[in-house]
Amino acid sequence: MSSKPNSNFDESSMETVLAKDVDCKGKLKFSKKVLIKGRFEGDIETTDGSIYIGEGALVNSPSIKTGTFSNKGKVVGNVEAKVRVEQYTGSNLEGDIVTKDVYFETGSTFNGNCTMISDDNKKL
């Protein structure tokens, strides 16, 4: 596990924000930073971007593929993060993780399997 990242999800640094009143279904595909504050159901995919799940957000996604995955909400789905997975106090993740690095705060919940990969994306 690595050092504590910046846990402030600054909306001004996000390319896209799905507000608290947004309830969206479908496939979310992007290349920069996205913050979900509402509800989302469907696949999430990015090549180099990062996904941020805000407090109170609900995400149900069979497949989340991203660079960095940062969670303060509730997520049901499998996460493949090229860089790292971050779970903050009060967050909940139900699903499997594949990543190089993890950060879990006390009070976060994770139910699933975690597979760590090396820099060349091979399972350790």
C-alpha positions in Angstrom: 0.0 0.0 0.0 1.2 3.5 -0.7 1.2 6.9 0.9 -1.9 8.9 1.5 -3.1 10.7 -1.7 -4.9 14.0 -1.8 -8.5 13.1 -0.8 -10.0 16.5 -1.9 -12.0 15.9 -5.1 -11.7 19.4 -6.5 -14.5 19.9 -9.1 -12.5 22.7 -10.8 -9.8 20.1 -11.8 -12.4 17.7 -13.3 -13.1 17.7 -17.0 -16.7 16.4 -16.4 -18.9 16.3 -13.3 -22.1 14.2 -13.2 -24.0 16.2 -10.5 -26.0 14.7 -7.5 -29.3 15.1 -9.4 -28.0 13.1 -12.4 -29.2 9.5 -12.8 -27.5 8.0 -15.9 -27.4 4.6 -17.6 -25.2 3.5 -20.4 -21.5 3.4 -21.2 -19.2 6.1 -20.0 -16.1 6.5 -22.1 -13.6 9.4 -21.5 -9.9 10.3 -21.5 -9.5 12.8 -18.6 -11.0 13.2 -15.1 -14.6 12.5 -14.3 -16.4 13.0 -11.0 -19.7 11.1 -10.4 -21.8 12.7 -7.6 -25.1 11.1 -8.6 -26.1 7.7 -9.9 -24.6 5.8 -12.8 -25.3 2.3 -14.1 -23.2 0.7 -16.9 -19.7 0.2 -18.1 -17.0 2.8 -17.4 -13.9 2.9 -19.6 -10.9 5.3 -20.0 -7.5 4.8 -21.5 -5.5 7.3 -19.4 -8.2 9.1 -17.3 -9.3 8.9 -13.7 -12.7 8.3 -12.2 -13.8 9.9 -8.9 -16.9 8.7 -7.1 -18.1 11.4 -4.7 -19.8 11.0 -1.3 -23.3 9.7 -1.6 -22.8 8.6 -5.2 -24.1 5.2 -6.3 -22.4 3.3 -9.2 -23.4 -0.1 -10.5 -21.0 -1.1 -13.2 -20.0 -4.6 -14.3 -16.7 -3.2 -15.6 -14.7 -0.2 -14.6 -11.4 0.3 -16.5 -9.4 3.4 -15.6 -6.1 4.9 -14.6 -6.9 5.9 -11.1 -10.1 4.9 -9.2 -10.9 7.1 -6.2 -14.0 6.2 -4.2 -16.0 8.0 -1.5 -19.4 6.6 -2.5 -20.9 3.1 -3.1 -19.7 1.1 -6.0 -20.8 -2.4 -7.1 -18.6 -3.7 -9.9 -15.1 -4.9 -10.9 -12.3 -2.4 -11.1 -9.3 -2.5 -13.3 -7.0 0.5 -12.5 -3.7 0.9 -14.2 -2.3 3.3 -11.6 -4.2 2.7 -8.2 -7.4 2.2 -6.3 -8.2 4.6 -3.5 -11.0 3.9 -0.9 -11.8 6.7 1.5 -13.6 6.6 4.9 -17.3 5.8 4.4 -16.9 4.3 0.9 -18.0 0.9 -0.1 -16.7 -1.3 -3.0 -18.2 -4.7 -3.8 -16.3 -6.3 -6.6 -12.9 -7.5 -7.6 -9.8 -5.2 -8.1 -6.9 -5.5 -10.4 -4.2 -2.8 -9.9 -0.6 -1.9 -9.2 -1.3 0.0 -6.0 -4.0 0.4 -3.3 -4.9 2.9 -0.6 -7.6 2.1 1.9 -8.6 4.4 4.7 -10.0 3.1 8.0 -13.8 3.0 7.8 -13.9 2.1 4.1 -15.4 -1.2 3.1 -14.2 -3.6 0.4 -15.7 -7.0 -0.4 -14.0 -8.9 -3.2 -10.7 -10.1 -4.5 -7.7 -8.0 -5.1 -5.0 -8.9 -7.7 -1.8 -6.9 -7.7 0.1 -6.4 -10.9 3.6 -5.3 -11.6 4.7 -2.3 -13.7 4.7 -4.5 -16.8 1.0 -5.4 -16.0 1.8 -9.0 -14.9 0.0 -10.6 -12.0 2.2 -10.8 -8.9 
